[in-house]
Amino acid sequence: MQKVHFIGIGGIGISAIARFLKEKNFIISGSDIKDSNTTKKLSQDGIKITVPHCSSAIEDPDFVVYSAAIKEDNVELVEARRKGIKCLSRKEALPFILEGKRVFAVAGAHGKSTTSAMLSSLLSGSVIIGAINKQFGSNMKYEQSDNIIFEADESDSSFLNSNPYLAVVTNAEPEHMEHYDFDLDKFHAAYKGFLERAKIRVINADDEFLGSIKMDCIKLYKSDITELKMVLRNYEPYTSFNLKNLGKFEAWGMGEHIAIDASLAILAANCEVGLESIRENLKNFKGIKKRFDILVANENFALIDDYGHHPTEICATLKSAKEYAKLLGLEKITAIFQPHRYTRLKANLQGFKECFKEVDELIVLPVFAAGEEPNEISLKDEFKNAVFADRIDRVGETIEFTDSFGVKHKVASGLVIGFGAGDITYMLRGEV
């Protein structure tokens, strides 16, 4: 049995790959800079975890896989190379991991985790995604099958190594442009290359770039989705819609973007299985953790955790939150924003300011730096009507915080939604 050591194993995408190889009878070990829910769970599952990074963690693996967050001077990477052990970036490891599989790969700046999770409800096969699918409670599901549903990542162009049989692209909005030398042509060429590698292609043709592609694709337009309706069952949100001439479907979640993600998954699955099977299996989709993740819902109060950390995502989700609040009969909407990375905040500052204009109250937390150095942006100068706090706390079914003036606040009514890809998710859950 081969031994593989993962540096940065706590990452949501790389932990799924580690779990997948473990199911294939590889002996897995891993390390990360600090402990997290992910590393604790991996340890419970029998994977040897080292925290923090330490050269002694490199024992005798056959090869090492390291995440995109790992720098060249990482002590484990340096030690592995000193020992002559083969070291692969996550991107370089993908062809080996996905070898011999029919890969149903889903890419895009927004909606790829939800679309991947929906597709995993509709098709049989293994699943590797960058989020926790509530249907099976993990970011990985292993099946003895040639099929694998894979969330492909454009941030480091690793989607070009995913060898897609069927490629889905939800949109091609510019993100992670530093990887593409801030060259839009280079960025678009990567998406084109991803699609060219696939035998079957399903795209959101309303996206300006995707709509211009001269390739044989199954195209989805917003106009293909009709009779869009939001419904509530036991405080849970659902979106029903008609798709082209394929009939009526219903998916867990709230909003037009849910209908778009579901439609892309339906069109992809329809290349493999029948419509009635798709209609029935879509009911198994129960959302994904941290995407419009409803933590509390009753007639007085709703608390939602959302991973949105880009203005496009936040605007779409706030639109859904308003619809959900309306159905619940809740009048006030409070947004809690934890900016993620100084570079993203600077690049999208105007967009962030615009998308929060219509909320009743905005609470802004410090930037979750993710290893970046601060820049010159002053949150207090930019978000003049916001309330500022160092952190928020979950107390029972309420949110409490102390603002920058030392005043204590308690939010126990209306709809509260937290946005961010940092540790805000743990604050909302009362886990930190």
N, C-alpha and C positions, 0 to 999 in steps of 0.2 A: 504493500500500500504506500502511495506517495504521501509525503508530508508537505503541507503548504502553510507558510506563515504570512498573515495579513497585517501590515503596518497601517494603522488608522482604521481598525476593524469596526469601530463604533459608528462609522458613517452609515446612513440608512441604505445607500446603494451597495456599498462594499460588504456590509454584513449579510445582505441577501445572497450575494455570490458565495460568501464563506459557508452559509447554511446549505446552499445548493451542492457545493463540492463535498460537504460532510455527508449529505444524503447519498452521494455517489461513492462513499467509502474512502474518501481521502481523510487523512489525519490532519486536523486543523488546529492551529494556534493563532493567537493574534495579540495585538497591543494597541493602546491608545494613550493620548496625553492625560486623560482623566477618566474616572469611572462615570458611567451613565446607565440609564435604564437598559439600553441596548447591550452594553458590555456585561451587565449583571445577568441578563437573560441568556446571552451566549454562554456565559460561565455555567449557568444552571443546566444548559443543554449539553454540557460535557466538553466545551471548548476551553482550552487553557488560555487564560487572559492575563497579560502583564500590563500593569498601570503604575507609573507612567512609562514612557518609552525607555528601554534599558538594553544595552548591548548584549547582556546575558540572555535576553529573550530569544536571540538567534542561536539556537542549539544546532540541529542538523537537518533543516528542511531541505527538500529537493529543490524548491524554488520559493521566492518571496514575491508577494503582490502588495503594492503600496497604493494608497489612495491619492487623489489629486491634491489633497491638502498637505501631503508630506513633502518637506523640503529636502534638497540634496544633502544637507549636512545633518540629517536625522541620524542619531547614533546607531540605530538598528540597520538602517540602509548602508551606512558607512561600514559597519561590522560585517554585514552580509557580503558586500562587495570585496572586503578584505579577505574573506574566507573563500572567495571565488564562487559564491552561490548565485545562481541565475536570479536576477531581479527584474520584475515586470511591473510597469504601471498598470493600473486597472484597465486602461485603454488597450495596452499591449496584450493583456491576459484574455481579453474577450474572445478572440478567435479560438483559443484553446477551450475556453469554458463552453462556448456555444457550438463547438464542432459537431457536425453530424445531425444538427437539430433543424427542424422547420421553424424558423424564427418569425414570430408575429411581433414586429418591432413598432413601438409607438414613440414618436418624437414630437417636439413642439415647445415653444416658450411657456405656454400655459395649457393646463388641462390634460397633460400627458399621463399623470398618475391616475387621475379619475378615469380617463379613457382606457388605460391599461387594465385597471381593476374591473371596469365594466366588461371588457373583452374577456377577462379571465372567468367571469361568470357565464359567458356565452359559449366558450370553447373548452374542450378538455385539453389537458397538457400541464406541464410545469409552469411556474410563474416566478419571475424575478422583477420586482418593482421597487421604486424608491419611496414607498409609503406603506403603512400598515393597512392592509385590506381587512375591514371589519368582518367580512364574510368568513375568512379563515384565520383571522387574528395574527397575521404575520405579513412580512414583506416577501416571503418565499413560500411556494407550495411545490412539492415534488411529486411527480407522477411518472410511472414507467410509460413514457410516450415520446414519440419523435417531436411532438409539438412543444414549443415553449413561448409563452407570452412574455415579452421583455420590454421594459421601459428604457428606451434608448436616450442617451444624454448628448446634447449638442454643446454643453458648456466647455468640454475639452476636445470636441469633435470625435469622441469615442464612438458615436453612433455609426461612423463610417466603418467600424470594425465589427458591427453586429450581424453582418451577413444575413440581411432580412430576406425571407421568402415573401412575406407581405409587409409592406411599410405603410403606416398611418402617420400623417402629419396634421396636427391640430391647428397650427399656425406657425408662421416663421417671423415673429416679431423680434427685432434685434435685442439680444441679451448676451451677457458674457463677451462683449465685443473686444475686451482686452486680449482674449485668446486669439482673435482674428485680426490683430493689429489695427483695430478700429476701421477695418476695411469691409464695407458692406458687400462688395462684390465677392470677396473671399468667403464671407459668412454665407451668402446665398449659394455660392458654388458648393459649399459643404452640404447644404440641404439638398441641392440637386444631385450631388454624388450619392447621398443616402437613398434617395428615391430611385436613382438609376440602378442601384444594386439589387432592387427588389423585382420579383416576377409580377406581383400584384401591388397596386398603389391606391391608397384611399386618402384623399386630401380635402381640407376645408378650402374650397375654391373662392370663398369671399375674401380670403387673405390676398392682399395685392400681389405679392410675389408668387405665391402658390398658384393663383389664378392665371398667371402669365406663362406658366411652365408648358412647354410643348412636348408633352409625354402622354402616353395612354394611361389615364387615371380614372378611377371611380370618383366623381366629384360631388361634394355636398355643398349646396347653397342654402342660406337661411330661408329662402323662399320655398325650399323643399319641405320645410317644417311648418305645419299648419295646426290650427285648433289647439294652440298652446294653452295649457290650463294648470294652475297650481292647486293642489288639494292637501288637506290635513287629515291624518288619521292617528288618533291617540297622541297628539302633539308632534307627530312625525311628518316631515314634508315630502311630498311627491310631485313630480312633474309629468303630466300626460300630454301626448302630442300625436299627430299623424305625420308619417314620413313618406313622402312621395306617393307612390301607389302601393305601398307595402302595408298600409293599415295603421292601427292605433297601437301605441306602446306607452308604458309607464315606467319611470325610473325614480329611485330614491334620490331626493335632493330638490333643490328649489332654484328655478330660474332658467332663462333661455340658454345659458352656457351649459347647463346639465343636459338639455335637449340636444344641443350640438354635439357634446361629448358622446352621449348615448347613440346618436345617429351615426357618428363615425364608427363606433364599435359595432353597431348593427350591420352597417354596410360591409365592414371587414368580415364579420362572422358569417354573413350571408353567402360569402364565397365558399364556405365550408359546410355549413349546416342549414337546415330548413327554418323558415320564418316562425313556425309555431313553436319550435324548440327555443328559438331566440326570445320570443315574446314571453314564454314561461320562465326561462332561466334568468332573464333580466330582473325578475322579482327577487332573486337571491342576492342581488347587489344591495348592500346596506351602507354604502359610503366608505370613506377611508379616514383614518385617524388624522386629525389636524386640518381636514378640508371641510369647512362648514360643519365642524364636529360639535354636535349639540350635547353639552355637558349637563344642562338643567333646562327643563321646559315645563311650565305650568301656566295657569291662567293669569299669573301676576308677573312672572319673571322668566326670562330665557337667557342662558349663557352659552356662547358659541366660541370655539377655538378655531381659528383659521390661519393657515400657513402663508396666506397672501403677503408677499413682500415686494410687489411691483404694482405700480398704479393701475395697470390694466386688470390684474387679478382682483385688487381691492375694490375697484369700481363695480366690476361684475358681481362680486360677492355682496357688496353693500346694497345693490339693487335687489338681490335675492333676500337679504336680511329685512329690507323694508316690506317686501311682499309677505315674508314669514311673520313679521311683527303684526302686520295688518290682519292676517288670518287668525293670529292668537288674540287680537284685540289689544295689543300693547302699543302705547302712543310714543314713548320716548326711546330713542336709540342712542346708546353710548358706545363709542369706539375707543379701544385702547390700542395704541400704535407703538410697537417697538421697532424702530428702523433697523434694518439688517445690512451691515457693511457701510462704511463711510463713502466708498466709491459709488455704490448704488444710490445712496441718499442724494449725493451731489448730482449724479447723472439724471435723476428723475424727480428732483425737488419740486418743480412746478406741478408735475403730475400728482405727486402726493398731496400737495396743498389743495389742488382742485378737487380730488376725490373725497376729501374729508369735509368739504364745505357744507354739505347738507345734513351732517349728523347733528343731533341736539347737543351732544357733549363729546369732546375729544380729550382723552388722557394720553399724554406722550411720555414714554419711558426713555431712558438713555439709549444711545445707539449700541446694538449688539455688534461689537467690532469684528468678530470672527478672525482675529489676528491682525486686523488692519490698524494703521496709525491714524489718529484723528486728523481731520482737515479743518478748514476755517469756518465751517457752517455752524451757526448758533441756532439751535432748535427754538429757543425762546424768542429770537428775533423773527424767525420764519413762520412759526405757528402761534400768532399773537393771541388768539382766543382760546388756546388750549390750557388745560390744567397739567402741571408737570409733577411727576413723582419718580422716585428712585426705583420703586417696585410696587406691585399690587399683591394682595393676599386673598386667597380663597378661604372664607370662613363659613362653613356650612353651605347654604345655598345663597350666599351673598359675596360681594367683592368689597374689600376694604383697602384703603391706602391713605398715606399721609402726603399732602402736597408740599410743594417747595417752600410754602410759608409756614409749615408745621401744623396745618389744619388737618384734622382727621375726617375722612369721608367714608360713608357706607352706601353702597349701591345695592338695593334689594328689590327694585321693581324696573319694569321696562325690559328692553332687549339690550344686552351687553355683548359686544363682539370684539375679541382680541385678534390683532393681526401681527404676524411676524414669524420669522424662521429661526429665531433664537430661543432663549429659555423662557419666554413668555408662556409657552405651552405648559410648562411645569408649574408656573405661578397660578395659572387659571385652574389647574387641577389640584392645587394644594400640595404639590410634591416637592417644593423647595421653600 
